[in-house]
Amino acid sequence: MESLYLLIPLSVAVVFLIGWVFWCALHGGQFDDLDRAGTDVLSEDE
């Protein structure tokens, strides 16, 4: 029972940390153009 007093706040903190990292990636433009990297391989730039 005593371990729950540590694990529950720790898991809530991890969820908030993951949410913050996802929010920073979303607003940083990480997911703006997902198809360009796949089509760059097929283009023939010289």
Buried (B, 14 or more C-beta within 10 A) or exposed (E): EEEEEEEEEEEEEEEEEEEEEEEEEEEEEEEEEEEEEEEEEEEEEE
